[in-house]
Every structure is written in structure tokens, then in C-alpha cells.
Amino acid sequence: MAVLNVDDNDPARFLRTSLLQRGGYTVIEAATAEAARRAGAIPDSELVVLDIKLPDGSGFEVCSALKEARPSLPVIMISATYRTTQARLDGYAAGADAYLMEPVPPEQLLMLVRQFIGHRPEADAGHTAAWIVTDSNGRIQDISAGAAATLNLAVRGARDRLLTMFFSDRTAANQLLRSAANGISGSRALSVHPRDRAPVSVVAHVSPVVIPSDMQNWARWALVLRGPATSGRRRPPATRH
């Protein structure tokens, strides 16, 4: 799985690729709209960082094409040229999940990538990202292998399950879901109860995903594992002999 980095400016593309690789991500590069459409169509691409000004087309067109083929694929648009409010609106209308204007602080870009597909330290760069896309009711529509493993489900068997049922604090999970439905991203530490396994602690990053064929925002959940969840129960006192 990889981040697709699209930019026809070689130095800018190189710097962005280096940043993403330092963040622990595998990167696929593209310098044209055609190459971006081809690379974005393959399952290995799990997020796109997309420049708008390309030699053979616009990032708006590329974004629309990618979203039509893969509606749950996150696209972060970045531009140093299109800096108006209308350009931002055009980006979101094309299906962009985020729109940034250069210069973009490296920490901001990495934080945004992590919100969509999770954190991947260099030591664990081979780990499959744990991300889930749900509809506005919280039912799973798409899921990565890493997230399916976290929930102890088969990828095929996860579809249409109610994701919030896997969280111990369902009220907090539903609040994140409602915020995403209203176009607002959020994060929260939660306890996940996988099927037939002990609970685990995660940080859930939830962000809105606009599906062109649906009138409501869907939600993308990136789950960052923190370790086994504590039960909160007190241990019984030791027996004295």
C-alpha cells in the first residue's frame, strides 16, 4: 500500500516524497495526469497527494476520474497557483477530501495523511494501514486488511456491519460519525472490542468523505493502535498465607 504523489515539478515532488518516506510511507510518483489516473486506479494506492497544474490536464479532472473509479480513495489537493476561494470550492466539487495551498508545513501534511490512513512509523512501515469507510449510518462500506485484522473480521465479511458496535464508548464513536456527516474531522482515544478477542486501545481519526452518488457525507476512520485496552477493574487482593 502506498501514497501516490502527483506533481510535474521534479524538485517539489522529490521533497514531498522524501517527507512521506520519512513518515514511514511507501510512495508512488506520477508527473502527469495520465500517469496519475493509471496509478490511482490500482489497489496499492491508498491516498493521493495531487498537484492541480499538470502538463496534460488539471488536477480537478484527475480527482474526478479517481473518485468515480474509487469513491473512498482520499485525495489531498495541493496548489501554489490556484489560491482563490473558488478554486478551493472547485477542488471539493471534484471530490477532494482536503485542499491545501502552498507553502504547506511538513507537519501539517503528515498529520493530514495520518488522519486518512493512519500513522506508520518507519520501524513498522510494512504494516497494513487500518482504515474503514462507513456510510452516514456507520455501516462499513470499505475496509483495509489492517482494519479487518484489528476487528478480527474477514474483509468480505465486514461489509454492512455497524462499526460503532465495536467501540466500548458507542456514544463517543457516534459523535465522531455525526461530526463527519457534517463535514468536520475529529479524533478520539477509544477502546475497540474485536470479535472473540481482547479489547485494544486505538486513536480513531474520523474525516468526511464525499461520495458523488450519495447526498450525505460518508466517514473514513483511521485507527492507530496503542496497545491492549485496560479493563479498569481492580485486581483482587493477594491471599495471605
N, C-alpha and C positions, 0 to 999 in steps of 0.2 A: 504494500500500500504506500502511496506517495502523494506529495503535494505537487501539483502542476504549476510551474512558474512561467507565465507568458509575458514576454517583453521583447521588443525588437531592438532595444538599446542594450548592447552587449555588456558594458560596464555595470549598468543598473541591474541587469538580470544576474550577473555574476555576484554582485554584492548581496542581492536578495537570496540567492541560492545559498551562499555561504552562511548567511544569518539563519536560514531554515535548517541547514545541516548542523550548525552548532546547537540548535534547539533540539536535535535528535531526530529530524525528519528526513526521509528519503525524498529526493527532488527529481522530477522530470521537467526538462526545459523545452520551451517552444518559442520561436521568434516570429511566427506568422499566424494569421487567423486560421488558415487551413491546417497547420500542424497542431494548433490548439484544439480544433474540433476533433481531429483524429485521436489525440492523446486523451482528451477529456471523455471520449466515448468508451475507453477501456476501463474495466473494473479496478485496475491498480490505482487510478486517480481517485483520491477521496476528498480532495479540496482543490480549488483553483484560485491562484492569485493572478489577476488578469489586468494587464495594461489596456487602456482603451484605444490608443493610437497605434495601429498596426499597418504594415505596408500593403496588405492585400484585403483590408476590411477593417471594421471597427470592433472594439470590444463589446459594444452593445449587441451587435449581430452574433458574435461568438457566444455571449452569455445566453441569448435567447435560444440558440441552437442547442447548447448544452443542457439547458433547463428543460427543453422539450423532450430530449432523449433521456435525461436523468434528473427528474424534478427535485430529488433530495440531495443532489450534489451541491455543497456550499461553494459560492463564488464570492470572492472578495475583490472588488474593483479598485484599482489604484490609478490615479491620473495626475500628471503635472500640468496638463493643458486644459482639461475640462473642469473648471473650478467653480462654475456657477450653480445656483440652486436648481435651475432647470436641468443641468447635466446630472446632478445627483438624483433628481426625480426620474430622469430617463434611465439611469442605471437601475434603480429599483423597479421601474416598469419592465425592464428587460429581464428581471428576475434576480438581480444581485442581492446577496444576503447582507453585504456591507459595502460602503463606498467611502474610500479614503482619498485624501488629497495630499500630494507630496509637498513638503517632506514628511514622511511618516516615521516617527520614532521607532527604533527596532523593538523596544519593549512592547509598544502598542500592537505592532503586527503579530508578534509571537503570542501575546495574550489573546488576541482575537482568534488566531489559528487554534490555540488550545481550547477556547470556548466551543469551537465547532467539532474538533476531532480528538480532543484530549491532549494531555501532556505526555511526551515521550522522551524521557531522559536518554542521553547518549548510551548509557550502560544498558538500557532496555529498548534500544531503537528497533529491535526486531519484533517487539510485542505488537500484536494487532490492536489498533485503537478501539476503544469501547464507545461506540456511538449508536444512537437509536433515533429514528424518526417516527413520531406519532402524529395522528390526526388531532383535531382540536378537542376530541373527547378523551385523548390519552391512549388510544389503541395503536399498537405497534404496526407500522406500515413498512418499515425497512429497518434492518439491524445488521451491524457488523459481526464478524465471527468473534471478535473480542468481547462485545457486549453480550452475545448469546452465551459465551462461556461464563461470563460473570453471573448471569441469571440461571446458569445450568439448564439451558434450553437448546434445542436444535434450531438452526437458523430458520428452516421452513416451518417448524412448529411454533415459532414465536409470533408469527403474523396474527394480528387481530386480538392478541392478548392485551389486557388492560395493564399498562406499565405501572401505574400508580399503586397497584395492588402489591407490588414487590417492595415498596418502601414501608418502613415501620411508621414513619410520620407521614401519613397519607394527606393530611391537611396541608403540610408544607409542600409536598410534591404537587398537589393540585393548585396551590398558589403560584408555583413556578409555571405550571401549564397555562393557567389563566393569563399570567403576565405575557407569556409568549404569544398567546392568541391575540393579545392587544398590541403586539409588536415590540415588546420590551424583553430584553435579555436579563437573566438573573443567575445567581449561583448560590448554592447552599450545601453544607455538610449534612449528609443523610446516611441512614443505615439501610442497606439493601438485604432482603431475605431471598437468596437464590432458592430454587426448587430443591428440596431434600438436602440442603446444605446449611452450614452455619452462616449467620449473618456476617456481612463485611461492611466496612465503612468506606464511603466514597464522597467526593465532592462532585455534585451534579451541576454542570453548566448547561443552561437551557436557553435556546435562542429561537426566534421565529423563522420559519421557512415559508415562503410564499409559493404555493402550488398554482400554476396558471389555470388549471381546470377546476379549482376549488375556490369558493368565495371567502373561505376562512383561512387564517394562518395555521399552518401545522407547526410542530415544535421539533427541534433537534436537540437531543440530550447527549452530552459528552460526559462520561463517567470516569473520574480519575480515582483509582483505587488508593486507599490509605492503609488498609490492613484489616484484620479481623475486628468485628464490632464487639464492644464491651457489653456485657449483658446488663450491667447496672445492678446486679444482685450482690448482696453481701455474702461473703463466704461464712459458713458456719464456724463457730469457734472450735479450735482444736481440742480433742478429747484428752483430758489429763489422766495419766495412769499412776 
